[in-house]
Amino acid sequence: MQTNDDNTNNRTDDQPLNPLWGRLALLMFGLTVLAFLTAIDRPEWFHLKPATGTAAAMVYASDHQS
């Protein structure tokens, strides 16, 4: 007969978590913070620019009235 006791079932509770997952989570958090801080320092990255000369000419023609 097995006892239904907390002392017999806590062998798995004492095992440490896999340290690799914790390190990967901390690395991902750090890289995310670094990317965020880099992105907010460079607002020009978020402006759309014309991809071709034709698109640039159309933007120039619509902005400047001749």
Buried (B, 14 or more C-beta within 10 A) or exposed (E): EEEEEEEEEEEEEEEEEEEEEEEEEEEEEEEEEEEEEEEEEEEEEEEEEEEEEEEEEEEEEEEEEE
